Amino acid sequence: MHLQNYVLVSDAYDAWKRGDIEAFGALLSKHIAFSVPSATSTFVGVGTGREELKRRLRAFLDCYEVCRFDLLTAAPTDTQCVFRIEYTYRARDTGFEIVGTQRHIWGVSDNQIVSFTVAHDAQRLGAYFELTRPADRSLSPGQ
């Protein structure tokens, strides 16, 4: 079961790296709960639902490019997978990049991802979003 959960979440990461939100979404439960905190408005935020998460991730990818996304550590169990990742994102409008690490906690049940929580430096990422926010876009996840 541990390996099956690891493969499921690894497939989600592969889809994210390719920018393939449909393939990413196919691995999610219809009612996924997600939480990606930020000190300011953010693209993902807190919410529920596969379609809502996909919409928010598309909005992120409209403004930011995934330059690098590496899995550093993984700890799969019967009900979750905890990964530490390192990323580089580039703002499409400004070209400014951010490099950082995050801890991702993925809940897994019945071969679907049922929850996704990010632990990271929310103030730092929030400041990056404030500096690189496209002039014609709000970062509010409810829009």
VENUR-V865347 format. One record per residue. N is the residue number from 0. RES is the residue in one small letter. SS is DSSP state (A for helix, B for strand, O for the rest). PSI is psi in whole degrees, 0 to 359 (NA if undefined). D_LAST is the distance of its C-alpha to the last C-alpha in Angstrom with 2 decimals. Layout:
n=N res=RES ss=SS psi=PSI d_last=D_LAST
n=N res=RES ss=SS psi=PSI d_last=D_LAST
This chain:
n=0 res=m ss=O psi=320 d_last=37.65
n=1 res=h ss=A psi=313 d_last=36.76
n=2 res=l ss=A psi=318 d_last=37.13
n=3 res=q ss=A psi=318 d_last=35.12
n=4 res=n ss=A psi=320 d_last=32.17
n=5 res=y ss=A psi=314 d_last=32.61
n=6 res=v ss=A psi=318 d_last=32.61
n=7 res=l ss=A psi=310 d_last=29.49
n=8 res=v ss=A psi=323 d_last=27.45
n=9 res=s ss=A psi=322 d_last=29.20
n=10 res=d ss=A psi=322 d_last=28.13
n=11 res=a ss=A psi=316 d_last=24.46
n=12 res=y ss=A psi=318 d_last=25.07
n=13 res=d ss=A psi=318 d_last=26.86
n=14 res=a ss=A psi=318 d_last=24.00
n=15 res=w ss=A psi=315 d_last=21.58
n=16 res=k ss=A psi=326 d_last=24.21
n=17 res=r ss=A psi=348 d_last=24.46
n=18 res=g ss=O psi=21 d_last=20.74
n=19 res=d ss=O psi=86 d_last=21.25
n=20 res=i ss=A psi=328 d_last=18.13
n=21 res=e ss=A psi=315 d_last=19.86
n=22 res=a ss=A psi=321 d_last=22.94
n=23 res=f ss=A psi=311 d_last=21.08
n=24 res=g ss=A psi=330 d_last=19.31
n=25 res=a ss=O psi=342 d_last=22.74
n=26 res=l ss=O psi=354 d_last=23.98
n=27 res=l ss=B psi=147 d_last=21.47
n=28 res=s ss=B psi=149 d_last=22.10
n=29 res=k ss=B psi=330 d_last=19.99
n=30 res=h ss=B psi=32 d_last=19.25
n=31 res=i ss=B psi=140 d_last=18.92
n=32 res=a ss=B psi=135 d_last=18.07
n=33 res=f ss=B psi=151 d_last=16.63
n=34 res=s ss=B psi=114 d_last=16.68
n=35 res=v ss=B psi=91 d_last=16.27
n=36 res=p ss=O psi=153 d_last=16.82
n=37 res=s ss=O psi=153 d_last=16.50
n=38 res=a ss=O psi=339 d_last=18.12
n=39 res=t ss=O psi=190 d_last=15.16
n=40 res=s ss=O psi=149 d_last=11.43
n=41 res=t ss=O psi=171 d_last=11.13
n=42 res=f ss=O psi=321 d_last=9.48
n=43 res=v ss=O psi=302 d_last=10.91
n=44 res=g ss=B psi=215 d_last=11.81
n=45 res=v ss=B psi=137 d_last=13.25
n=46 res=g ss=B psi=188 d_last=12.66
n=47 res=t ss=B psi=153 d_last=14.58
n=48 res=g ss=O psi=133 d_last=14.97
n=49 res=r ss=A psi=312 d_last=15.84
n=50 res=e ss=A psi=324 d_last=13.39
n=51 res=e ss=A psi=316 d_last=10.39
n=52 res=l ss=A psi=317 d_last=12.18
n=53 res=k ss=A psi=318 d_last=12.99
n=54 res=r ss=A psi=316 d_last=9.55
n=55 res=r ss=A psi=322 d_last=8.78
n=56 res=l ss=A psi=324 d_last=12.33
n=57 res=r ss=A psi=318 d_last=12.19
n=58 res=a ss=A psi=320 d_last=9.62
n=59 res=f ss=A psi=311 d_last=12.22
n=60 res=l ss=A psi=337 d_last=15.06
n=61 res=d ss=A psi=332 d_last=13.98
n=62 res=c ss=A psi=338 d_last=14.63
n=63 res=y ss=B psi=144 d_last=17.28
n=64 res=e ss=B psi=137 d_last=20.42
n=65 res=v ss=B psi=104 d_last=22.08
n=66 res=c ss=B psi=322 d_last=25.59
n=67 res=r ss=B psi=141 d_last=27.23
n=68 res=f ss=B psi=101 d_last=26.52
n=69 res=d ss=B psi=137 d_last=29.67
n=70 res=l ss=B psi=122 d_last=30.56
n=71 res=l ss=B psi=314 d_last=32.99
n=72 res=t ss=B psi=156 d_last=33.91
n=73 res=a ss=B psi=141 d_last=33.33
n=74 res=a ss=B psi=83 d_last=34.43
n=75 res=p ss=B psi=145 d_last=33.98
n=76 res=t ss=O psi=189 d_last=35.20
n=77 res=d ss=O psi=333 d_last=35.38
n=78 res=t ss=O psi=351 d_last=31.98
n=79 res=q ss=B psi=166 d_last=30.00
n=80 res=c ss=B psi=131 d_last=29.99
n=81 res=v ss=B psi=123 d_last=29.56
n=82 res=f ss=B psi=148 d_last=29.20
n=83 res=r ss=B psi=128 d_last=29.39
n=84 res=i ss=B psi=159 d_last=27.85
n=85 res=e ss=B psi=137 d_last=28.05
n=86 res=y ss=B psi=159 d_last=25.56
n=87 res=t ss=B psi=122 d_last=25.26
n=88 res=y ss=B psi=146 d_last=21.98
n=89 res=r ss=B psi=130 d_last=22.14
n=90 res=a ss=B psi=126 d_last=19.63
n=91 res=r ss=O psi=324 d_last=19.82
n=92 res=d ss=O psi=321 d_last=19.88
n=93 res=t ss=O psi=338 d_last=22.38
n=94 res=g ss=O psi=357 d_last=24.22
n=95 res=f ss=O psi=139 d_last=24.16
n=96 res=e ss=B psi=155 d_last=24.58
n=97 res=i ss=B psi=136 d_last=24.24
n=98 res=v ss=B psi=133 d_last=26.61
n=99 res=g ss=B psi=177 d_last=26.34
n=100 res=t ss=B psi=153 d_last=27.10
n=101 res=q ss=B psi=157 d_last=25.21
n=102 res=r ss=B psi=127 d_last=26.40
n=103 res=h ss=B psi=129 d_last=24.57
n=104 res=i ss=B psi=113 d_last=25.50
n=105 res=w ss=B psi=122 d_last=25.04
n=106 res=g ss=B psi=135 d_last=26.12
n=107 res=v ss=B psi=135 d_last=28.00
n=108 res=s ss=B psi=136 d_last=29.54
n=109 res=d ss=O psi=44 d_last=31.22
n=110 res=n ss=O psi=33 d_last=30.39
n=111 res=q ss=B psi=152 d_last=26.61
n=112 res=i ss=B psi=120 d_last=24.23
n=113 res=v ss=B psi=344 d_last=23.17
n=114 res=s ss=B psi=155 d_last=21.63
n=115 res=f ss=B psi=120 d_last=20.53
n=116 res=t ss=B psi=137 d_last=20.85
n=117 res=v ss=B psi=130 d_last=21.11
n=118 res=a ss=B psi=121 d_last=23.65
n=119 res=h ss=O psi=181 d_last=23.67
n=120 res=d ss=O psi=87 d_last=23.99
n=121 res=a ss=A psi=325 d_last=20.58
n=122 res=q ss=A psi=318 d_last=21.75
n=123 res=r ss=A psi=312 d_last=22.92
n=124 res=l ss=A psi=322 d_last=19.83
n=125 res=g ss=A psi=319 d_last=17.71
n=126 res=a ss=A psi=320 d_last=20.24
n=127 res=y ss=A psi=315 d_last=19.98
n=128 res=f ss=A psi=320 d_last=16.22
n=129 res=e ss=A psi=319 d_last=17.03
n=130 res=l ss=A psi=332 d_last=19.89
n=131 res=t ss=A psi=6 d_last=18.26
n=132 res=r ss=O psi=127 d_last=14.79
n=133 res=p ss=O psi=141 d_last=14.64
n=134 res=a ss=O psi=328 d_last=15.29
n=135 res=d ss=O psi=15 d_last=12.80
n=136 res=r ss=O psi=142 d_last=9.68
n=137 res=s ss=O psi=151 d_last=7.80
n=138 res=l ss=O psi=10 d_last=8.16
n=139 res=s ss=O psi=126 d_last=5.96
n=140 res=p ss=O psi=345 d_last=5.57
n=141 res=g ss=O psi=358 d_last=3.79
n=142 res=q ss=O psi=NA d_last=0.00
